[in-house]
Amino acid sequence: MPTRRIIAIVLTITALPLTILGLIDPLEGGLALLGAIILVLVAWALSRVAVPRLAWIAGLVTVVIGATTIAIAISAIGAGQQPDAGTVMSPGVGMLHVLIWVYRLGVVVTLAGAVVYVVRLFKSHRAASEAAEPSVDRGATPGL
């Protein structure tokens, strides 16, 4: 069991840089964020240490916000409209900027949750290794 927790710690620490890459934008960074979420799910499956609510709820909400942002960006370009025909004042563009910053805030909260999860995994590993050590009673007399 301790080996599984060590692998889970390594996977979760590997997920941290992927989460940071999620700050780019919902389209490119969203793939990195999904990769980080998958790594954390594998770490949870190995260690069975509960993922903090801060991590999984923020990750789920951030993925939904990113998907919504991408959908709005795609729908902002009309069927016959050229991509460069829009202006800054066109409908939906202001909403896109707001959603992108909300997405980035969600990524930061997800990153904080992942750091909390790494700490939780280290504590769990330490508790398991201390429980596995035989206790030494120095005051007992052998053979009695």
C-alpha positions as a LaTeX table, in Angstrom:
\begin{tabular}{lrrr}
\hline
Residue & $x$ (\AA) & $y$ (\AA) & $z$ (\AA) \\
\hline
Met1 & 0.00 & 0.00 & 0.00 \\
Pro2 & 2.80 & 2.53 & 0.68 \\
Thr3 & 4.07 & 2.04 & $-2.89$ \\
Arg4 & 0.65 & 2.95 & $-4.26$ \\
Arg5 & 0.64 & 6.14 & $-2.19$ \\
Ile6 & 4.11 & 7.08 & $-3.42$ \\
Ile7 & 2.97 & 6.60 & $-7.03$ \\
Ala8 & $-0.12$ & 8.71 & $-6.25$ \\
Ile9 & 2.09 & 11.47 & $-4.81$ \\
Val10 & 4.26 & 11.46 & $-7.94$ \\
Leu11 & 1.20 & 11.56 & $-10.22$ \\
Thr12 & $-0.34$ & 14.43 & $-8.30$ \\
Ile13 & 2.88 & 16.42 & $-8.30$ \\
Thr14 & 3.08 & 15.79 & $-12.06$ \\
Ala15 & $-0.46$ & 17.19 & $-12.39$ \\
Leu16 & 0.55 & 20.53 & $-10.84$ \\
Pro17 & 2.50 & 21.86 & $-13.88$ \\
Leu18 & $-0.31$ & 20.67 & $-16.15$ \\
Thr19 & $-2.75$ & 22.67 & $-14.06$ \\
Ile20 & $-0.53$ & 25.74 & $-14.41$ \\
Leu21 & $-0.57$ & 25.26 & $-18.20$ \\
Gly22 & $-4.35$ & 25.41 & $-17.92$ \\
Leu23 & $-4.02$ & 29.15 & $-17.34$ \\
Ile24 & $-3.33$ & 29.76 & $-21.04$ \\
Asp25 & $-6.93$ & 29.75 & $-22.24$ \\
Pro26 & $-9.89$ & 27.37 & $-22.33$ \\
Leu27 & $-9.02$ & 25.93 & $-25.74$ \\
Glu28 & $-5.35$ & 25.04 & $-25.30$ \\
Gly29 & $-5.11$ & 25.13 & $-21.54$ \\
Gly30 & $-8.32$ & 23.17 & $-21.19$ \\
Leu31 & $-6.59$ & 20.09 & $-22.58$ \\
Ala32 & $-3.81$ & 20.46 & $-20.02$ \\
Leu33 & $-6.39$ & 20.90 & $-17.27$ \\
Leu34 & $-8.21$ & 17.74 & $-18.40$ \\
Gly35 & $-4.88$ & 15.89 & $-18.34$ \\
Ala36 & $-4.26$ & 17.10 & $-14.79$ \\
Ile37 & $-7.74$ & 16.00 & $-13.72$ \\
Ile38 & $-7.15$ & 12.55 & $-15.21$ \\
Leu39 & $-3.82$ & 12.25 & $-13.35$ \\
Val40 & $-5.50$ & 13.19 & $-10.07$ \\
Leu41 & $-8.27$ & 10.64 & $-10.70$ \\
Val42 & $-5.66$ & 7.93 & $-11.29$ \\
Ala43 & $-3.87$ & 9.02 & $-8.10$ \\
Trp44 & $-7.14$ & 8.78 & $-6.19$ \\
Ala45 & $-7.80$ & 5.31 & $-7.63$ \\
Leu46 & $-4.37$ & 4.15 & $-6.48$ \\
Ser47 & $-4.28$ & 5.71 & $-3.03$ \\
Arg48 & $-7.97$ & 5.89 & $-2.08$ \\
Val49 & $-7.21$ & 9.14 & $-0.27$ \\
Ala50 & $-10.15$ & 11.49 & $-0.70$ \\
Val51 & $-9.66$ & 14.38 & $-3.11$ \\
Pro52 & $-10.49$ & 17.70 & $-1.37$ \\
Arg53 & $-13.70$ & 19.40 & $-2.41$ \\
Leu54 & $-11.66$ & 22.46 & $-3.27$ \\
Ala55 & $-9.96$ & 20.46 & $-6.02$ \\
Trp56 & $-12.72$ & 18.41 & $-7.59$ \\
Ile57 & $-15.54$ & 20.96 & $-7.45$ \\
Ala58 & $-13.32$ & 23.76 & $-8.76$ \\
Gly59 & $-11.98$ & 21.47 & $-11.49$ \\
Leu60 & $-15.45$ & 20.43 & $-12.59$ \\
Val61 & $-16.80$ & 23.99 & $-12.62$ \\
Thr62 & $-13.71$ & 25.22 & $-14.48$ \\
Val63 & $-14.13$ & 22.58 & $-17.19$ \\
Val64 & $-17.80$ & 23.57 & $-17.62$ \\
Ile65 & $-16.89$ & 27.26 & $-17.82$ \\
Gly66 & $-14.15$ & 26.49 & $-20.35$ \\
Ala67 & $-16.52$ & 24.46 & $-22.52$ \\
Thr68 & $-19.11$ & 27.25 & $-22.33$ \\
Thr69 & $-16.49$ & 29.82 & $-23.32$ \\
Ile70 & $-15.44$ & 27.74 & $-26.32$ \\
Ala71 & $-19.08$ & 27.26 & $-27.36$ \\
Ile72 & $-19.77$ & 31.01 & $-27.16$ \\
Ala73 & $-16.59$ & 31.78 & $-29.12$ \\
Ile74 & $-17.59$ & 29.35 & $-31.85$ \\
Ser75 & $-21.15$ & 30.67 & $-32.01$ \\
Ala76 & $-19.93$ & 34.30 & $-32.13$ \\
Ile77 & $-18.75$ & 33.65 & $-35.67$ \\
Gly78 & $-21.87$ & 33.48 & $-37.81$ \\
Ala79 & $-22.36$ & 30.96 & $-40.59$ \\
Gly80 & $-21.37$ & 33.35 & $-43.38$ \\
Gln81 & $-19.31$ & 35.80 & $-41.35$ \\
Gln82 & $-15.57$ & 36.05 & $-41.75$ \\
Pro83 & $-13.57$ & 35.59 & $-38.52$ \\
Asp84 & $-11.97$ & 39.03 & $-38.84$ \\
Ala85 & $-15.27$ & 40.85 & $-39.56$ \\
Gly86 & $-16.13$ & 41.31 & $-35.89$ \\
Thr87 & $-15.16$ & 44.26 & $-33.75$ \\
Val88 & $-14.43$ & 44.62 & $-30.09$ \\
Met89 & $-17.93$ & 45.95 & $-29.58$ \\
Ser90 & $-19.64$ & 42.97 & $-31.23$ \\
Pro91 & $-22.03$ & 41.03 & $-29.02$ \\
Gly92 & $-20.48$ & 38.22 & $-27.07$ \\
Val93 & $-16.90$ & 39.47 & $-27.13$ \\
Gly94 & $-17.18$ & 41.23 & $-23.77$ \\
Met95 & $-18.75$ & 38.10 & $-22.34$ \\
Leu96 & $-15.84$ & 36.05 & $-23.69$ \\
His97 & $-13.30$ & 38.20 & $-21.86$ \\
Val98 & $-15.22$ & 37.82 & $-18.63$ \\
Leu99 & $-15.56$ & 34.05 & $-19.06$ \\
Ile100 & $-11.86$ & 33.67 & $-19.85$ \\
Trp101 & $-10.92$ & 35.47 & $-16.62$ \\
Val102 & $-13.44$ & 33.44 & $-14.63$ \\
Tyr103 & $-11.92$ & 30.31 & $-16.20$ \\
Arg104 & $-8.42$ & 31.42 & $-15.15$ \\
Leu105 & $-9.64$ & 32.07 & $-11.62$ \\
Gly106 & $-11.11$ & 28.56 & $-11.57$ \\
Val107 & $-7.77$ & 27.13 & $-12.68$ \\
Val108 & $-6.01$ & 28.92 & $-9.82$ \\
Val109 & $-8.53$ & 27.53 & $-7.31$ \\
Thr110 & $-8.11$ & 24.06 & $-8.83$ \\
Leu111 & $-4.36$ & 24.42 & $-8.46$ \\
Ala112 & $-4.79$ & 25.32 & $-4.79$ \\
Gly113 & $-6.96$ & 22.24 & $-4.33$ \\
Ala114 & $-4.31$ & 20.07 & $-5.99$ \\
Val115 & $-1.67$ & 21.41 & $-3.60$ \\
Val116 & $-3.96$ & 20.59 & $-0.67$ \\
Tyr117 & $-4.33$ & 17.09 & $-2.12$ \\
Val118 & $-0.55$ & 16.64 & $-2.30$ \\
Val119 & $-0.30$ & 17.62 & 1.37 \\
Arg120 & $-3.11$ & 15.18 & 2.22 \\
Leu121 & $-1.30$ & 12.39 & 0.35 \\
Phe122 & 1.95 & 13.08 & 2.20 \\
Lys123 & 0.14 & 12.98 & 5.56 \\
Ser124 & $-1.58$ & 9.75 & 4.62 \\
His125 & 1.70 & 8.18 & 3.55 \\
Arg126 & 3.41 & 9.25 & 6.76 \\
Ala127 & 0.56 & 7.91 & 8.89 \\
Ala128 & 0.64 & 4.59 & 7.04 \\
Ser129 & 4.40 & 4.26 & 7.40 \\
Glu130 & 4.25 & 5.07 & 11.13 \\
Ala131 & 1.54 & 2.47 & 11.62 \\
Ala132 & 3.66 & $-0.13$ & 9.82 \\
Glu133 & 6.65 & 0.41 & 12.12 \\
Pro134 & 6.81 & $-1.99$ & 15.05 \\
Ser135 & 6.54 & $-0.21$ & 18.35 \\
Val136 & 9.52 & $-0.58$ & 20.62 \\
Asp137 & 8.75 & $-0.79$ & 24.31 \\
Arg138 & 12.07 & $-0.07$ & 26.03 \\
Gly139 & 10.75 & $-0.57$ & 29.55 \\
Ala140 & 9.43 & $-4.12$ & 29.12 \\
Thr141 & 11.37 & $-7.07$ & 30.40 \\
Pro142 & 11.89 & $-9.77$ & 27.77 \\
Gly143 & 10.54 & $-13.17$ & 28.55 \\
Leu144 & 8.11 & $-12.17$ & 31.30 \\
\hline
\end{tabular}
